[in-house]
């Protein structure tokens, strides 16, 4: 029987049970007497095993079987749960995750064909056979026995490592603005089991060799029955996990994109029909068009809703990541997520996944102080990292804040000056908010050394650019000694959004409401000049003006009595974009374009088609400020 057609469902269900296994283990680490979580853990392993057996994936069956046996011994209190055992089980979860990716990729590239006996090529970082051997030794050991010799038989590679010394893996990670990450991607063949991260392979900061990985599993296993020993490092620090959205077997992102494009064409054609029939006096036609508009709108809303994914589809990996990073650095961190039910466009989540990981890793590495320092400063021993998501009209705000040491703007000035990013005169004149924005400059890092956690990564500049490319913005606030807060403002969807239509000379343009604060009309007499810069006074604050006519190399309008200003914001900075006329608010269907001429200007984020058939450009406000 050909089981390949069930791979999509198998993958989706497997991801759900892997998440349950990981979540339950993290709860049990702090609450080992939680019977409900222990039962959830057992059920997840048992069900996963059954599904894998049905599909014929032998390695997954063997691993889940041994996990199930061990969890059953924990449930019946034959052995006592401790941190070392949690570490071993988490390694098993990681191995299951990697095996799942391997079988999906194998099934996709060779539909209907599997490795012998249901096995797949194991190119994972975790040595599955060693994990299995360790689990079997634990399960076969007598009650309350110490398994000091578990897994002592070394592989040839391990013997060489012991003789020749052990070297650490390649350093990587993320820090400040240093850019040097490696991007790639991986895809399966069959649509049902694609392994896809929007064409990008998320950066791994440290490639742990199989020998190192195996040794860590063994060392953790040796301590399972020795609760008096203090465990200092996790068995497998999953400090930079691959970010991917939980799979939906019923419809792919590509199908949703195509469907959204078709709906967009339908909306555009509906607008054109309205324009063409505007002067026709027919009640029947008006009624038919009204029904057509209603149905089109309903279809559009349904397609947009189908593209929406809860934030928890990427945040589920964060607790494990924070836990492992904190243990590596001997820090205690309370990690809290609020608003994970908030939904965003799937494309946006795929794009911001690694950016959120970068901000969280920086919060652990550079934000939260070590235990001794926090006590000395009079802070509570446990640091706090809080992720909050909230909906505001057509936007979603994601805040990442910590109660750590904060950002030292004086240090930022010194580093920027030393690296030639700013002049001495500029450094002295920079306001606090302006100095804070320097962290988004490529190549700027205030850390003296590269660490495994945040060393050479995508950089804060890349985080900012990715968010802005989606039509969003990033804002940072920090107080020395109290902590930092990063705020990401993102549109709900990249397919459709509200925009203000404006006119400049004879052409119409669209400005996304993502950036707009308000629209105002003021007299030309109110324009002042400060150091050659046109400004106006709004709410007792100076607002610099930027004329789109000059940006587009058009002559000024000498006959203007009043000016129309679109007030926009970026990183806490405000600017007034001067246009010839405000035409009103309109929902626009975003169309990407390929034009070297327009790309070189860097001023446009896309295009849209109006009801009259005219194509207008969408202005990229971020490029203006």
C-alpha positions in Angstrom: 0.0 0.0 0.0 1.4 3.4 -1.0 1.5 5.5 2.2 3.1 8.6 0.6 -0.3 10.3 0.1 -0.7 10.3 3.9 2.7 12.0 4.5 1.2 15.5 4.9 -1.2 14.4 7.7 1.6 12.3 9.3 3.9 15.2 9.4 1.4 17.6 10.8 0.3 15.2 13.6 3.9 14.3 14.3 4.9 18.0 14.8 2.0 18.3 17.2 3.1 15.4 19.3 6.8 16.5 19.3 5.6 19.9 20.6 3.6 18.1 23.3 6.7 16.1 24.3 8.9 19.1 24.6 6.3 21.3 26.4 5.5 18.5 29.0 9.2 17.9 29.7 9.8 21.6 30.4 6.8 21.7 32.8 8.0 18.5 34.5 11.5 20.0 35.0 10.1 22.6 37.4 7.1 20.4 38.6 8.2 16.7 38.6 5.1 15.7 40.6 2.7 16.9 37.9 0.8 13.7 37.1 -1.3 15.3 34.3 1.8 16.4 32.4 3.4 12.9 32.9 0.3 11.3 31.4 0.4 13.8 28.5 4.0 12.9 27.9 3.2 9.2 27.9 0.2 9.5 25.5 2.2 11.7 23.1 5.1 9.1 22.9 2.6 6.2 22.6 0.5 7.8 19.8 3.6 9.0 17.9 4.9 5.5 18.0 1.7 4.1 16.6 1.6 6.5 13.7 5.2 5.9 12.8 4.6 2.1 12.9 1.6 2.5 10.5 3.8 4.5 8.1 6.7 2.0 8.4 9.4 4.3 9.9 11.4 1.9 12.0 13.9 4.3 13.7 11.1 6.6 14.9 9.2 3.5 16.2 12.3 2.2 18.1 13.0 5.6 19.7 9.5 6.4 20.7 9.1 2.8 22.1 12.2 3.3 24.4 10.9 6.7 25.4 7.5 5.2 26.2 9.1 2.5 28.4 11.2 5.1 30.3 8.2 7.4 30.8 6.1 4.4 32.0 8.8 3.7 34.7 8.6 7.3 35.7 4.8 7.2 35.9 5.0 4.1 38.1 7.7 5.7 40.2 10.2 2.9 39.6 12.8 5.7 38.9 12.9 9.3 40.0 12.8 12.2 37.6 15.7 14.7 37.7 17.4 17.2 35.4 19.8 14.7 33.8 16.9 12.5 32.8 15.0 15.5 31.4 18.2 16.3 29.4 18.3 12.8 27.9 14.6 12.9 27.0 15.0 16.3 25.4 17.8 14.9 23.3 15.3 12.2 22.2 12.8 14.8 21.2 15.4 16.6 19.1 16.3 13.3 17.5 12.7 12.7 16.7 12.4 16.1 15.1 15.4 15.5 12.9 14.2 12.0 12.0 10.8 13.5 11.0 12.6 16.0 8.7 14.7 13.2 7.2 11.7 10.9 6.4 9.7 13.8 4.9 12.6 14.8 2.7 13.2 11.2 1.7 9.5 10.6 0.9 9.4 13.9 -1.0 12.4 13.2 -3.2 11.6 9.6 -3.9 7.8 9.2 -3.8 6.7 5.8 -2.7 10.3 4.6 -1.9 11.8 4.3 1.5 15.1 3.1 2.9 15.4 -0.5 3.8 13.1 -1.6 6.7 11.6 1.9 6.9 14.9 3.6 7.8 16.2 6.8 6.3 19.6 8.3 5.9 20.4 9.9 9.2 22.4 13.0 8.6 21.1 14.6 11.8 23.4 16.2 14.4 22.1 13.8 17.0 23.4 10.2 16.8 20.2 8.3 17.0 21.8 4.9 17.6 23.7 6.3 20.6 20.5 7.9 22.0 18.7 4.5 21.6 21.6 2.7 23.3 21.5 5.1 26.2 17.8 4.8 26.6 18.0 1.0 26.5 20.6 1.0 29.2 18.5 3.2 31.4 15.4 1.0 30.8 17.3 -2.2 31.4 19.0 -1.0 34.6 17.6 -2.3 38.0 15.4 0.0 40.1 17.3 2.9 41.8 20.6 1.6 40.3 23.4 3.9 39.2 24.3 3.5 35.6 27.9 4.8 35.8 29.0 2.8 32.8 26.1 3.5 30.5 27.3 3.9 27.0 31.0 3.7 27.9 31.8 1.7 24.7 33.1 4.5 22.5 32.8 4.7 18.8 36.1 4.9 16.8 35.6 8.6 16.2 35.2 9.1 20.0 38.5 7.3 20.7 40.3 9.5 18.3 38.8 12.5 19.9 39.9 11.3 23.4 43.5 10.8 22.1 43.8 13.9 20.1 41.8 16.3 22.3 38.5 17.8 21.6 37.9 21.0 19.8 34.8 23.1 19.9 32.5 23.5 17.0 32.5 26.4 14.7 31.5 29.6 16.4 28.4 31.4 15.2 25.4 33.1 16.6 24.2 36.7 16.6 25.3 39.9 18.0 24.9 43.7 17.5 25.0 44.5 13.9 27.7 42.1 12.7 26.6 40.4 9.6 27.9 37.1 8.4 25.2 34.5 8.7 24.8 31.8 6.1 21.5 31.4 4.4 20.2 28.5 2.5 17.1 26.3 2.5 15.7 22.9 2.1 12.7 21.5 0.5 11.1 18.1 0.1 9.5 17.1 -3.1 6.0 16.1 -2.3 3.7 19.0 -1.4 2.5 17.2 1.7 5.8 17.1 3.4 7.8 20.0 2.2 10.5 21.2 4.6 10.5 24.9 3.8 11.5 28.0 5.6 10.7 30.5 2.9 13.9 29.6 1.1 16.1 30.5 4.0 18.0 28.2 6.3 18.1 29.8 9.8 21.6 30.4 11.1 23.1 27.8 13.4 25.6 29.3 15.8 27.4 26.1 16.7 27.5 22.9 14.6 27.9 20.3 17.3 29.7 17.2 16.0 28.2 13.7 16.5 31.1 12.8 18.8 30.4 15.8 21.1 26.7 15.1 21.0 27.1 11.5 21.9 29.4 12.3 24.8 26.9 14.8 26.2 24.1 12.2 26.1 26.3 9.6 27.9 27.4 12.1 30.5 23.9 13.0 31.2 22.8 9.4 31.4 25.5 8.6 33.9 23.9 11.1 36.3 20.3 10.0 36.0 20.3 8.1 39.3 22.7 10.5 41.1 20.5 13.4 42.2 23.1 14.6 44.7 25.3 15.6 41.8 24.7 19.1 40.4 24.2 19.3 36.6 25.8 22.3 35.1 25.1 22.0 31.4 22.3 20.7 29.3 22.7 17.5 27.4 22.0 19.2 24.1 21.8 23.0 24.2 19.2 23.8 21.5 20.3 27.4 21.6 19.5 28.3 18.0 16.7 26.2 16.7 15.4 26.2 13.2 12.3 28.4 13.1 9.4 26.9 11.1 5.7 27.2 11.1 3.7 24.1 12.2 2.7 22.3 9.0 -0.8 22.4 7.5 -1.4 19.3 5.4 -4.5 20.6 3.7 -3.2 23.7 1.9 0.3 25.0 1.2 1.6 28.5 1.3 2.1 28.5 -2.4 -1.6 27.6 -2.9 -2.7 30.3 -0.6 -0.5 32.8 -2.5 -2.0 31.8 -5.8 -5.5 31.9 -4.4 -4.9 35.4 -2.9 -3.6 36.6 -6.3 -6.7 35.3 -8.0 -8.9 37.0 -5.5 -6.9 40.2 -6.0 -7.6 40.0 -9.7 -11.3 39.5 -9.0 -11.4 42.6 -6.7 -9.6 44.7 -9.4 -12.0 43.5 -12.1 -14.9 44.3 -9.9 -13.7 47.9 -9.4 -13.3 48.2 -13.2 -16.8 47.0 -13.8 -18.1 49.6 -11.2 -16.2 52.3 -13.1 -17.5 51.2 -16.5 -21.1 50.9 -15.4 -21.2 54.1 -13.2 -23.2 56.1 -15.8 -25.7 53.3 -16.6 -29.0 53.8 -14.9 -30.2 50.3 -14.1 -31.5 49.1 -10.7 -31.1 45.5 -11.7 -27.5 46.1 -12.6 -26.9 48.0 -9.4 -28.3 45.1 -7.4 -26.3 42.6 -9.3 -23.1 44.6 -8.7 -23.9 45.0 -5.1 -24.3 41.3 -4.7 -21.1 40.7 -6.7 -19.2 43.2 -4.4 -20.6 41.4 -1.3 -19.5 38.0 -2.5 -16.1 39.2 -3.6 -15.5 40.8 -0.2 -16.6 37.7 1.6 -14.3 35.5 -0.5 -11.4 37.9 0.0 -11.9 37.9 3.8 -12.0 34.0 3.9 -8.8 33.7 1.8 -7.0 36.3 4.1 -8.2 34.4 7.2 -6.9 31.1 5.7 -3.5 32.8 5.4 -3.5 33.8 9.1 -1.5 31.7 11.6 -1.3 32.1 15.4 1.9 33.4 16.7 2.3 30.3 18.9 3.1 28.3 15.7 6.6 29.8 15.9 6.9 30.7 19.6 6.5 27.1 20.8 10.3 26.6 20.4 11.2 29.6 22.6 10.8 28.2 26.1 13.2 25.3 25.3 15.7 27.7 23.6 15.7 30.2 26.6 16.0 27.3 29.1 19.1 25.9 27.3 20.8 29.2 26.8 20.2 30.2 30.4 21.8 27.0 31.7 24.8 27.4 29.5 25.4 30.8 31.0 24.5 29.9 34.5 21.6 32.3 34.6 18.1 31.9 35.9 15.4 33.3 33.6 11.6 33.4 33.8 10.3 33.4 30.3 6.8 34.6 29.7 4.7 34.7 26.5 1.5 36.7 26.3 -0.8 36.9 23.2 0.5 33.9 21.4 -3.0 33.4 20.0 -2.7 36.6 18.0 -2.7 35.8 14.2 -0.5 37.1 11.5 -0.1 36.4 7.8 1.9 33.2 7.3 4.4 34.9 5.1 5.1 37.5 7.8 5.7 34.8 10.4 8.1 33.0 8.1 10.0 36.2 7.6 10.3 37.3 11.2 11.0 34.0 12.8 14.8 34.2 12.9 14.6 38.0 13.8 12.7 37.2 17.0 15.2 34.4 17.8 18.0 36.9 17.4 16.4 39.4 19.8 15.7 36.7 22.4 19.2 35.4 22.2 20.6 38.9 22.7 18.3 39.4 25.7 19.8 36.3 27.3 23.4 36.9 26.4 23.7 40.7 26.7 20.6 41.7 28.7 20.1 39.4 31.7 23.0 39.6 34.2 24.6 36.6 35.8 23.1 35.4 39.1 25.9 36.9 41.3 25.7 40.3 39.6 21.9 40.5 39.9 22.1 39.7 43.6 24.8 42.4 44.1 22.6 44.9 42.3 19.6 44.1 44.5 17.6 42.5 41.7 15.7 39.3 42.1 17.8 36.2 41.2 15.6 35.2 38.3 15.8 37.5 35.3 12.6 38.0 33.2 12.1 38.0 29.5 8.6 38.9 28.4 7.2 38.5 24.9 3.9 40.3 24.3 1.7 40.3 21.2 -1.3 42.5 20.8 -3.6 43.6 18.0 -4.1 47.3 17.1 -6.4 47.9 14.2 -4.7 46.5 11.1 -1.4 45.9 12.9 0.2 43.6 15.4 2.7 44.8 18.0 5.2 42.3 19.3 7.3 43.4 22.3 10.3 41.7 23.6 11.5 43.1 26.9 13.9 42.1 29.7 14.8 43.4 33.1 18.5 43.2 32.5 21.3 45.7 32.3 19.9 47.8 29.5 21.8 49.5 26.6 24.6 52.0 27.4 24.3 54.7 24.8 27.6 56.2 25.8 29.3 52.9 24.9 27.4 52.9 21.6 28.8 56.4 20.8 32.3 55.3 21.7 32.2 52.2 19.5 30.5 54.1 16.6 33.2 56.7 16.8 36.0 54.1 17.0 34.7 52.3 13.9 34.3 55.5 11.9 30.5 55.2 11.7 30.1 58.8 13.1 32.4 61.8 13.6 33.4 63.1 17.0 31.2 66.2 16.4 28.2 64.0 15.6 28.8 61.8 18.6 28.7 64.8 20.9 25.5 66.2 19.3 23.6 62.9 19.2 20.4 62.8 21.4 19.7 59.6 23.4 17.1 58.3 21.0 19.4 58.9 18.0 22.3 57.2 19.7 20.1 54.2 20.5 19.3 53.9 16.8 22.9 53.2 16.0 22.5 49.6 17.2 20.8 49.1 13.8 24.0 50.1 12.0 25.8 47.3 10.1 29.0 46.3 11.9 28.3 48.0 15.2 28.7 45.8 18.3 29.4 46.9 21.8 30.5 43.4 23.0 34.2 42.8 23.5 34.1 39.2 22.4 32.2 36.7 20.2 30.2 34.1 22.2 28.6 30.9 21.2 25.2 32.5 21.9 25.4 35.8 20.1 28.6 36.1 18.1 28.5 36.4 14.4 24.9 36.4 13.2 22.3 38.2 11.1 22.8 41.5 13.0 20.4 44.1 14.2 20.5 45.9 10.9 19.2 42.8 9.1 16.4 42.5 11.7 15.4 46.0 11.0 15.6 45.6 7.2 13.5 42.5 7.2 10.7 44.0 9.3 10.7 47.2 7.2 10.6 45.1 4.0 7.3 43.7 5.2 5.9 47.2 5.7 6.6 47.2 9.5 8.9 49.1 11.9 11.2 48.4 14.8 11.5 50.6 17.9 13.9 50.2 20.8 13.7 51.7 24.3 16.2 51.1 27.1 17.2 52.3 30.6 20.6 51.4 32.0 20.3 49.0 34.8 16.5 48.4 34.3 16.3 46.6 30.9 15.4 47.0 27.3 12.3 46.7 25.1 12.1 46.1 21.4 8.8 46.7 19.7 8.0 45.3 16.2 5.0 46.8 14.5 3.8 44.5 11.7 0.9 44.6 9.2 -1.6 41.8 9.6 -1.1 40.7 6.0 1.2 41.6 3.2 -1.4 40.8 0.5 -3.9 43.5 1.2 -3.7 46.7 3.3 -5.2 50.1 3.8 -3.5 53.0 2.1 -3.9 56.7 1.6 -4.1 57.7 -2.0 -2.3 61.0 -2.8 -1.5 63.0 -5.9 1.9 64.5 -6.8 1.8 66.6 -10.0 -0.5 64.4 -12.3 0.4 61.0 -10.8 -1.4 59.1 -8.0 0.5 57.2 -5.4 -0.4 55.0 -2.3 1.1 55.5 1.2 0.5 52.5 3.5 -1.4 53.3 6.7 1.2 51.2 8.6 3.4 54.3 8.8 0.8 57.1 8.9 0.2 59.0 12.1 -2.2 61.6 10.7 -3.0 63.8 7.7 -3.1 67.6 8.0 -3.6 70.7 5.9 -1.6 73.8 6.8 -1.0 77.2 5.4 2.2 77.8 3.4 2.8 80.7 5.7 3.4 78.3 8.6 6.5 76.8 7.0 9.7 77.8 8.8 13.3 77.1 8.1 15.9 75.7 10.5 19.4 75.3 9.0 17.9 75.1 5.6 15.3 72.5 6.5 11.6 73.2 6.0 9.7 72.6 9.2 6.2 73.2 10.7 5.1 73.2 14.3 2.6 70.5 15.2 1.4 70.0 18.8 4.3 72.3 19.9 6.8 69.9 18.2 9.0 70.6 15.2 8.1 68.4 12.2 10.6 68.3 9.3 9.0 68.4 5.9 9.9 66.3 2.9 8.4 67.3 -0.5 7.6 64.4 -2.8 7.9 66.7 -5.8 11.6 67.3 -5.0 12.1 63.5 -4.3 10.7 62.8 -7.8 12.7 65.8 -9.3 9.7 67.8 -10.1 9.5 71.6 -9.9 7.8 73.2 -6.8 4.2 74.5 -7.1 4.6 78.3 -6.9 0.9 78.9 -6.6 0.3 76.9 -3.5 -1.5 78.6 -0.6 -2.0 75.5 1.6 0.1 72.3 1.7 -1.2 68.8 2.4 1.0 66.8 4.8 1.0 63.1 5.6 2.7 62.7 9.0 4.6 59.4 9.1 6.7 57.8 11.8 9.7 55.5 11.9 11.8 54.5 15.0 10.2 57.3 17.0 11.2 59.9 14.3 8.4 61.9 12.6 8.4 63.6 9.2 5.8 65.4 7.2 5.5 64.1 3.6 4.2 67.0 1.5 1.9 66.0 -1.4 -0.3 68.0 -3.8 -3.6 66.4 -2.8 -5.1 63.8 -0.4 -7.4 61.6 -2.4 -8.7 59.4 0.4 -8.3 56.0 2.0 -8.5 52.8 0.0 -7.8 49.2 0.4 -5.1 48.1 -2.1 -4.1 44.7 -3.4 -0.3 44.7 -3.4 1.4 43.6 -6.6 5.1 43.0 -6.7 7.0 44.3 -9.7 10.3 43.6 -11.4 11.9 46.8 -12.7 15.6 47.6 -12.4 14.8 51.2 -12.8 12.3 51.3 -10.0 14.4 49.0 -7.8 17.3 51.4 -8.1 15.3 54.3 -6.7 14.6 52.3 -3.5 11.4 54.4 -3.0 8.7 52.0 -3.9 7.4 48.9 -2.1 5.2 47.6 -4.9 2.2 48.6 -7.1 -1.5 48.3 -7.2 -4.3 48.6 -9.8 -7.1 51.0 -9.3 -10.7 50.5 -10.4 -10.1 52.6 -13.5 -7.4 50.2 -14.6 -4.5 52.6 -13.8 -1.4 51.2 -12.1 -0.1 53.3 -9.2 3.1 52.9 -7.2 3.1 52.2 -3.4 5.6 54.5 -1.7 8.1 52.9 0.8 8.0 55.3 3.6 11.0 53.7 5.3 13.2 54.8 2.4 12.2 58.4 2.9 13.2 58.8 6.6 
